[in-house]
Amino acid sequence: MTQQEALYKFALRLGDNALIRSYRLSEWCSNAPILEEDLALTNFALDMIGRAQSLLGYAGEIEGKGRTADDLAYKRNEQLFVNVLMAELPNNDFAYTIARELFLSVYEYYYFTDLAKCDDPTLAAIATKTLKEVKYHMAHSTDWTLRLGDGTEESHARMQDAVNKLWSYAGEFFEADVVDVMLTNALNTPDTPRLLKNWEDHTAAVLKEATLRTPSVPFIQHGGRNGVHTEYMGHILSEMQFLSHAYPDASW
Amino acid sequence: MELQEHTSVAADMLRHFEEKIERGDAIEPKDRMPDGYRKHLIRQISQHAHSEVIGMQPEGNWVTRAPSLRAKQILLAKIQDEGGHGLYLYSAAETLGISRAEMIEQLHAGKAKYSNIFNYPALNWADIGAIGWLVDGAAIVNQVSLQRTSYGPYSRAMVRICKEESFHQRQGYEIMAKMMKGSAEQRDMAQDAMNRWWWPALMMFGPHDSDSPHTGDAFKWKIKRQSNDELRAKFIDKTVQQAEVIGLTIPDKDLKWNEARGHYDHGAINWDEFYRVINGNGPCNQQRMDHHKRVHAEGAWVREAAEAYRIKKEKKLHLS
C-alpha cells in the first residue's frame, strides 16, 4: 500500500463517518421530542455534511481520478463505504441517539484534537474546524445524558439500555490497521489505540454523574472500517442514493 | 356606580388603543388591548407557528433522499429556518398570554389550524423546488405585508422571517431551474410539481375578499394590511414571469395579462377543494396530524425527564 492509497482510505473513513452519521441525525427532522431538539440534531447533521464534503472532496483529490465528494457519496456500493458501525445504527429512541452521540463525540474530541496537530495541512485544517463543532456536539450529548440518566425512572432505564446496547460498538473507534499505522508514522496522525484510555475515563465519568452504570461487555462489534456493515446500511444507501440510481445521468 | 366606572375605564382603554392604532404606533405586550384583538392575534400567530412546524414534514420527507450533498445541506438549513420561525412565532404568541403547550394542545384538538398547503404531499424532488418557490413565494407576499402589522412582537418576527424566506424562495426556484435544464424526465417532474402546487399556492391567500369572514376587524386593527385578493394578485404577477423564464407552464388556460387592471386575470379557483381540505379531507391532513401527535407523545418521556432533572438540580442548589 502506498502512502497515497493509505491517505485516500483514511480520508474516506473520516468522510464516511460524517456522511452516514449526518444521515441518521437528519432523520430526526420533524421527529424530535421538542422543537429545540429538532433544530439541534439537524444542525449537527449539517455540521457533518459539511465535514463529509471536505473529507470526501479531499479523498477524491488524493485518488486523482476526478471523483467529487458527491460521486463518492452517491455512486459507491455498500462494501466500499468504510464508516464505523456505530455511525449507521438506527436512531431508535432519543436515548439511543444521545448515547451514540456521546460515544462518538467524546471519541472525536480526542481524535480531532490530535489530528489537528498532524503533518498533513489539509487534514489538520479540517480537524481544527471540526473540533470546534465537536465541542458543541459533546456538550449537547453530555447534557442530555445527565438529564436522561438522572431524570425519571423511565428515562434512566432507557438511557441505561441504550448505553448497554451501543457499548460493544465503540471498540472499533480505536482499531489501527496498516492504513492508520502507516500514516501515524509518516504524518503524525492520531495513534488511535492510545485514545482508548481517554475515552473510557471521560465516558465513565459522564455516565457516573448521570447515575448510569458503565457496561462491562467486550467490544465485539466491528467491520465497518473494512466495508463489512450492519443490515441497516443497505437501507441507508438505497434511500440516500435513490435519485442518483434512478437517474444516473441527471445533475440536480 | 361601580359598573359605570368600569364601563368608563373600558371605554377609555378602547379609545386609547384605537388612537394608537390610528397613529400607526405598535401595540406592545404590556399595552392594554381589546379581547377581540388579543384573540385574533393568538389565532393568527399560533396558526402561523403551527404552519411553520407542520411544513417541516413534507420537506423532511425528502431530506434523506436529497440528490446531492449541497442539496441536502440547503434543504436541511431551510427546514431549520422554518423550525426557528416556529419558535419565534410561538414566543410572539406567548406574549399574549398563551403557552406553547396550550397551542400544541389546541392544534391536536383541531381548534387551531395550520396552513392548508401542507395538507398536500411532496411526491418528487421537484416538489421541494415547488414548495420553496411557490409556497414560500406566496408566504413571503403575505409576510412582507405583515411586517407592518400593528402588534410589535409579530411585526418584528416577520421582519426577521422575511429575510430568510426570500432565501428559501430562491433555493426553490434554483431547484426548478436546474431540473428544467436537465433531462426530459427531470423537466416532466418539474412540470408535474408545478401542476400540483400552483392552485393550492393561490388558495394560500384565502377566500376572495367578498367571502373572507375575518377581514373587517383585522383591517380596522391594522393586523392585516392588504386584502387576500390584492396579495394573491401580487404573487401571480411576479410568479408568471419567473415560470416563463425557465420554461414552465402555469396550469391555467385562462391566465391572461389584463392591461386595464395592471394584473393577470386568472381562472376560477376551486373553492370546493379549498373548503374540503380545510375541513380535514385533503390528501395529507390525517397524516400530518397523526405524525405531529405521535412525535409529541413519543417525546413525552424526554420532556418529563428534562423537567425532573431541572427540579432535582434546583433542589440541590437550594440545599447547598
Interface residues (C-beta under 8 A of the other chain):
Chain A: L19 Y23 S26 E27 C29 S30 N31 A32 P33 I34 L35 E36 E37 D38 L39 T42 N43 A45 L46 I49 G50 A52 Q53 L56 A69 D70 A73 Y74 D93 F94 L146 R147 L148 D150 G151 T152 E154 S155 R158 E239 M240 F242 L243 S244 Y247 D249 A250 S251 W252
Chain B: V53 M56 Q57 G60 V63 T64 R65 P67 S68 L69 R70 A71 K72 Q73 L76 A77 I79 Q80 G83 G84 G86 L87 Y90 W125 I175 K178 M179 G182 S183 E185 Q186 H291 V295 E298 G299 A300 W301 V302 R303 E304 A305 A306 A308 Y309 K312
